[in-house]
Every structure is written in C-alpha cells, then in structure tokens.
C-alpha cells in the first residue's frame, strides 16, 4: 500500500496533473486582482462570483492552501522522482550526473528559497526629506543627504538619485548613492530607490509680521468661505500657488486664483511658495535570496547540460 | 533612419513570402533557394535599425512594445535561418513559410498606428543591462518557439509519415533550444532584473505568471517527449498551446492585464 502511494507520488503522471492544475489556476488568478479588501471582490465581480473567489481564497491565491498544497505536492513529487531516479542509476552503475538532476535540484532549492522569502522577508517603504534620518536598530542609521530628480528634455523621468550617509553602531560612516536599478546593500539589508513625492507649502505673512506655513489641501475660513491652498501650477516658468475660495453655504460658488510670491491674499501676504522633495526608499531583508542565486546557477548548468547532450542525439 | 531599415526588412520579407508561396504553389520538391539569403538580409536590416535606434536613445532599444515586436520578428528570422542552415534532411517549405509569415505579421503590427514608434530613452526602471539580457534571451527563445509552432501546424496537416517525423524532429530541437534561452531570459534574467528594480525577484505579477505558465507548458512538452517518449499529435498540440501562451505573455498581458510590465 505504502509503496503504491509512493510510486504514485513520484510518478510523471502525478507531476503532469499538478503542472496542469498550477497552469490552469495561475491562468485564472491573473484575471483576479490580488490582495484587495474583501469588499472589492463583492463590488467589482458579480456577487456570486465574488463569493466563490473569496471562498476559494483566489484573492490571496499564492498564500492560500489551493496553491501551497499542490506546490508542496509538486515539490514532494520532484524530490522523490529525482532521488529514486538517481538511486536507480547508481544501482545500474550509471553514475553520470544528468542535466535534469541539476535542474530538479535547482527547482527544489528554489522552492525552499521561495518559502523563506514568503514567510521571513521583511520590507518597508520610508519617505525621507533631505536631512532626515532613519534607524535600523542595531544595524545602521541612514540619513538622506540629497535627492535629485533628473528629467529628459521632454519632461519624462531620467533618474532619481538619493545621496545617503550610512552610520554604523561603531561610529563608522560612509556615503553612497542609490538609484533605480542600483540598490545599496548594507549587510542583509538592501535599500532601493522606489518612489518620490513632492510636497508644496505656502508661507504666509500676517499683518503683525508673523509667518504661517500651510500644506497642500489645507487653508482657513473667512467670511463664510473656505480658502484652500490646492497646490502649485507652473505658469511662464514660475511656480504659482493655486488658491480655491469656495462658498460654504447656499448656492455653490467657487473662485480660483493663481498667486505668486509677494501677492497679497486676504489679510496675508504670500511670503514664499515652497517645494520639498521626498525620496521613497524601500528597505528589504530577504533571507531566501542567497538560495535563489544557488538554485539559478544549478538550473542554468542543468539546462546547458541537457541541451549539450540532447541536441546532438538522433532520435 | 532606423525606421528606413525596418521598412526595408519588411519589404524584403514580403518578397521572400511571395517567392516561397510561388514555390509552394508550383509544388516544387525543393524549397526556394533564395530564402536563406533574403531572410538573412531582412534580419541584418532589423539588427542595423536597432543599433541605430539604440545610439539615438543612448540605450539598447528593447524597452517598449514597438521595439519588442521588431526584436521578436528579428529572432524569428534568425531561428528560421539557423533551421535552414542546420536542417540535415532538407527543409520543410511550409514551416519556413509560416515562420516568415509570423515574423512579417509582427513587423506589420509594429508599423500600425496603434503602436507608437517614437524612439525615446527609457524611464529609470528600464535602464538596466539585466533587462536587456532578459528581453533579448526571452525573445531569442520565443523565436525558436515560433518555428516549433510552425512545425506543429505542419505536423497536424501533413499526411506522409516521413514528413511528420521530420516535423516532429524540428518541434523537438527548436523547443529544446528555445526552452534553454527562454528559461534564461524570461525567468532567470527577468528575476535578477526585478530584484534590482523592485527588490523582489518574483512578485506574481501577471506577466511573470504568464511567463511561468508558458515555461510550464514547454516543461510538460519536454517531459512527455524525453521521459514518456510521446511524439506526434499530443506534442504538436502542446506546442501550439505553448505558442499561444507565448504570444499572450508578450502582447495580451500588456494590454489586458495591468501590472509591473504595463510599459513593454
């Protein structure tokens, strides 16, 4: 009985059934946006279909039993098939390593690496302005020295470059640049240039000479109207503050003003229109990646071996 | 300037198609003697066009859909020329014709107004030599898959056993070559690029998932062929499905399923 189950578990037929299952389910799952809130599936899919998606966990498919169990069985199948094939060849005194052995071993290591990544990976996005600092406890602190956003002539982004200073617990410091596709690696942490954000502020001077800083989307109330600083608009190469004045009661009525530095506004004067850039740095710790590299090398060597040995075989 | 070369390639390919059709209609026993030279010329024109475009944008021109279509068309031509030069038992003319027609279709699609042909330098995420390897190797593999698709269609239509056996051998050798290149390009180099660009070597993005589906389909084919020794109809059908997945991974995903690869 046991040997029958084992034979079935390591059979090619079982592998092909699992591969077919993984192909079909993965295919279906690409049509379903992943990791959304439960309500999303009930709202954007027909209710019945939404319920099925949720019941089958197809909304978080790659973390669900519907994926993990077949993937585990596939790993088992691959492992058993590789081991028994290898033992059989040793018994038959054919000790030559085959390309398929290396590929299978590589895939098994890749599955382990993937599991480590799935369960142990740590990641987080931080938005820093130049001068700001974050601490990774016991490892290092990172201060953003400068952030550059380079553009092509047509205005499309060319590069985002964060210049950072890293300080280690023993007091050593070093400076580095982080760009998209050029992450910084510090120990087990990788830091990637991930995004950026621009924030605009309006500095207003009141009649008594005091300054007030207001952020985009905020403002004040005056004579039954809401006055809001809505952001910056480029006009004739100069940044202008877009101010929206909205009547709060009665018939809706809205007025828009584009103001520059020095312009009077209500009882205030616009002292300065400020723009600050934030760099989005993504910190990742992935204990599985080293094994991924090892598996990729094995798969590559295995493929080359298969190709080299098979392509010349006449059949 | 680059577009002139692509147009030249298109014209030359059209001429090759016409010649191949004439030879087929005349039921000539031998394939036309011009294809190797004409298709090589067409491939070289594409290569030259891509080099000029790369100089213009200051990066290897493989970063948008237009360039992808042109590169794919070029690799199909290269796979056809290799097949033609390497074929030991004579060339199956219909396989050449289907392959050429598919390459021609890709260039025709690239010239459609729906695909912007402007040569623009890439955005930061695409400025990576891992991306270049990823794209080139994946398309090189897909070029061979296209020939296997052509041979599969021929297999299903052929009546003579000898011709079927020859088509089966073409399917097998081209899938083997394509599988090696596709695995390296689409999966391995793609994963390394993703690690550098987004910090994750695999994200289950629709494009990644479809590339994996394509890879699993050809994996199934190779297991049937190498272990079960299954040849013939089933193998041909799996290869046709694999090619449909290949095309969907390249074009369908870009337009129908949003994800990290929406720009290419």
Interface residues (C-beta under 8 A of the other chain):
Chain A: X12 X15 X16 X19 X20 X22 X23 X26 X27 X29 X30 X31 X34 X62 X100 X114 X117 X123 X152 X154 X156 X157 X158 X159 X160 X179 X180 X181 X182 X183 X190 X192 X193 X194 X282 X284 X286 X289 X292 X296 X299 X300 X303 X304 X306 X307 X310 X311 X315
Chain B: X120 X121 X123 X124 X125 X127 X128 X130 X169 X172 X173 X176 X177 X179 X180 X183 X184 X188 X191 X192 X193 X195 X196 X197 X198 X199 X200 X201 X202 X204 X206 X209 X210 X212 X213 X216 X217 X219 X220 X223 X224 X226 X227 X228 X253 X257
